[in-house]
Amino acid sequence: MNESQILDTFRESNALLEGHFVLRSGLHSRQYFQCALILEQTKLAERL
């Protein structure tokens, strides 16, 4: 899989969140990968 396909898979499972996030490190991010959401959908997780 290439980067674009991986991102599409995360978007398809609603596991790629977009907005404003303050990470534990104190840094800020526009995107956040909620990996637990994609792992709930085994067919999508298999692709990764």
Secondary structure, DSSP 8 states (H G I E B T S, - for coil): --HHHHHHHHHHTT-EEEEEEE-TTS-EEEEEE-HHHHHTSHHHHHH-
